[in-house]
Amino acid sequence: MTTSFTTAEIRAAVEVLASRPLIRLITEIDDNGAIAPRRLAATLPDLSTHHQRIAAETARTHGLVRTTPGTGLELTHRGQELADVYDVAARWSRRHTSPAAVCEFTHRVRHILGLLALQISGESAQDPARPSAASGTGTEPEPGADPAHVRVLLLQWLAENPQLTCSSTSEPLA
């Protein structure tokens, strides 16, 4: 599958996908199942009501979640695939201690998505937490330190969900 994206499309898509509230919503449902009606605030107490609402609206708009009577807010197939991308990104980040040995899941995912956006758009994506041979340390970058598998999954997901690269959000998700 050869789908090319412009730098602006990649940045817009990653801006949406890397929002902490959206990551929290998608991974919470993926890990613990549907969120019952009127339980969003209790399920995601670390997010403001505004961020909960925006994350749910964004997820609905992009077909990542749906509301099912009697069950509540649940992931669609598209949302489950995105949760898988998030999981792979976080595992890669943890394995390579990037951006740090200890940090929260959402920070790991946001960091890797940001690096990938730079790589995909053709900009330099050297992880500042990793020394390189060019930095004068005399060491080569760790083999397998390139998140190529995560990049492939992200590009595949974006190719299967082109509406995300063609749209923009009216409010930043923070």
C-alpha positions as CSV (number, residue, x, y, z in Angstrom):
1,M,0.0,0.0,0.0
2,T,1.6,3.2,-1.2
3,T,-0.1,6.2,0.2
4,S,1.9,9.4,0.5
5,F,1.0,12.2,2.8
6,T,2.0,15.8,2.9
7,T,3.9,17.2,5.8
8,A,0.9,19.2,6.8
9,E,-1.4,16.1,6.7
10,I,1.0,14.1,8.9
11,R,1.4,16.9,11.4
12,A,-2.4,17.4,11.6
13,A,-3.1,13.7,12.0
14,V,-0.4,13.3,14.7
15,E,-1.6,16.4,16.5
16,V,-5.0,14.7,16.9
17,L,-3.6,11.2,17.6
18,A,-1.0,12.5,20.1
19,S,-3.5,14.4,22.3
20,R,-3.3,13.2,25.9
21,P,-7.1,13.2,26.4
22,L,-7.6,11.1,23.2
23,I,-4.8,8.6,24.2
24,R,-6.3,8.3,27.7
25,L,-9.9,7.7,26.4
26,I,-8.9,5.1,23.7
27,T,-6.5,3.2,26.0
28,E,-8.9,3.3,29.0
29,I,-11.7,1.7,26.8
30,D,-9.2,-0.7,25.3
31,D,-7.9,-1.8,28.7
32,N,-11.1,-1.9,30.7
33,G,-14.0,-2.1,28.2
34,A,-16.8,0.3,27.5
35,I,-17.4,3.3,29.6
36,A,-21.0,3.3,31.0
37,P,-23.2,6.3,30.3
38,R,-22.5,9.2,32.5
39,R,-19.3,7.5,33.9
40,L,-16.7,9.3,31.8
41,A,-15.8,11.8,34.5
42,A,-15.4,9.0,37.1
43,T,-13.4,6.9,34.6
44,L,-11.0,9.7,33.6
45,P,-10.8,11.9,36.7
46,D,-7.4,13.2,35.7
47,L,-8.9,15.0,32.7
48,S,-10.9,18.2,33.0
49,T,-14.6,18.0,31.9
50,H,-13.7,20.1,28.9
51,H,-10.9,17.7,27.8
52,Q,-13.2,14.7,28.4
53,R,-15.8,16.2,26.2
54,I,-13.4,17.2,23.4
55,A,-11.7,13.7,23.5
56,A,-15.1,12.0,23.2
57,E,-16.3,14.3,20.4
58,T,-13.0,13.9,18.5
59,A,-13.1,10.1,18.9
60,R,-16.7,10.0,17.7
61,T,-16.0,12.4,14.8
62,H,-13.1,10.1,13.5
63,G,-15.1,6.9,14.1
64,L,-12.9,5.6,16.9
65,V,-15.7,5.2,19.4
66,R,-19.5,4.7,19.3
67,T,-22.2,4.8,21.9
68,T,-24.1,1.6,22.3
69,P,-27.3,1.6,24.2
70,G,-26.9,-0.3,27.5
71,T,-23.1,-0.5,27.1
72,G,-21.9,3.0,26.7
73,L,-18.9,4.4,24.9
74,E,-17.0,1.6,23.2
75,L,-14.2,1.3,20.6
76,T,-14.9,0.7,17.0
77,H,-12.7,-1.5,14.9
78,R,-10.8,1.6,13.9
79,G,-10.4,2.6,17.5
80,Q,-9.1,-0.9,18.5
81,E,-6.5,-0.6,15.7
82,L,-5.4,2.8,17.0
83,A,-5.2,1.3,20.5
84,D,-2.8,-1.3,19.1
85,V,-0.7,1.4,17.5
86,Y,-0.5,3.2,20.9
87,D,0.4,0.0,22.7
88,V,3.2,-0.8,20.2
89,A,4.5,2.8,20.4
90,A,4.6,2.6,24.2
91,R,6.3,-0.8,24.3
92,W,9.0,0.5,21.8
93,S,9.4,3.6,24.0
94,R,9.7,1.6,27.2
95,R,12.2,-0.9,25.6
96,H,14.4,1.9,24.4
97,T,14.0,4.1,27.5
98,S,12.8,6.9,25.3
99,P,12.1,9.7,26.3
100,A,13.1,8.5,29.8
101,A,13.5,5.3,31.8
102,V,10.4,6.3,33.8
103,C,7.5,8.2,32.4
104,E,3.7,7.8,32.0
105,F,2.1,5.9,29.1
106,T,0.7,8.9,27.4
107,H,4.0,10.7,27.5
108,R,5.7,7.8,25.8
109,V,3.1,7.6,23.1
110,R,3.1,11.3,22.4
111,H,6.9,11.3,22.3
112,I,7.2,8.5,19.8
113,L,4.4,9.9,17.6
114,G,6.2,13.2,17.5
115,L,9.4,11.6,16.5
116,L,7.6,9.6,13.8
117,A,5.9,12.7,12.5
118,L,9.3,14.3,12.0
119,Q,10.8,11.2,10.4
120,I,7.8,10.8,8.0
121,S,7.8,14.4,7.0
122,G,11.6,14.2,6.3
123,E,12.8,16.3,9.1
124,S,15.6,15.2,11.5
125,A,14.1,13.0,14.2
126,Q,17.1,12.3,16.4
127,D,15.8,11.4,19.8
128,P,17.5,14.0,22.1
129,A,17.6,11.4,24.9
130,R,19.8,9.2,22.8
131,P,23.4,10.0,22.1
132,S,24.6,9.5,18.5
133,A,27.9,9.0,16.9
134,A,27.6,12.6,15.6
135,S,27.3,13.9,19.2
136,G,30.9,13.1,19.9
137,T,30.3,10.2,22.3
138,G,32.1,7.8,20.0
139,T,29.2,5.3,20.3
140,E,26.9,4.1,17.6
141,P,23.1,4.3,18.0
142,E,21.6,1.2,19.5
143,P,20.7,-1.4,16.9
144,G,16.9,-1.4,16.4
145,A,16.6,2.0,18.0
146,D,14.7,3.2,14.9
147,P,11.0,2.8,15.6
148,A,10.4,1.5,12.1
149,H,7.7,-1.0,13.1
150,V,5.8,1.7,14.9
151,R,6.1,4.0,11.8
152,V,4.8,1.2,9.5
153,L,1.8,0.6,11.8
154,L,1.1,4.4,12.0
155,L,1.3,4.9,8.2
156,Q,-0.9,1.8,7.6
157,W,-3.4,3.1,10.1
158,L,-3.4,6.6,8.5
159,A,-3.7,5.0,5.0
160,E,-6.8,3.1,6.2
161,N,-8.2,6.2,7.9
162,P,-7.6,9.0,5.4
163,Q,-10.3,11.2,6.9
164,L,-7.9,12.0,9.7
165,T,-5.2,13.4,7.4
166,C,-7.8,15.5,5.6
167,S,-9.4,17.2,8.6
168,S,-8.4,19.5,11.3
169,T,-9.8,20.0,14.7
170,S,-11.4,23.3,15.7
171,E,-9.9,23.2,19.2
172,P,-6.5,21.9,20.3
173,L,-6.8,18.9,22.6
174,A,-3.7,19.8,24.7
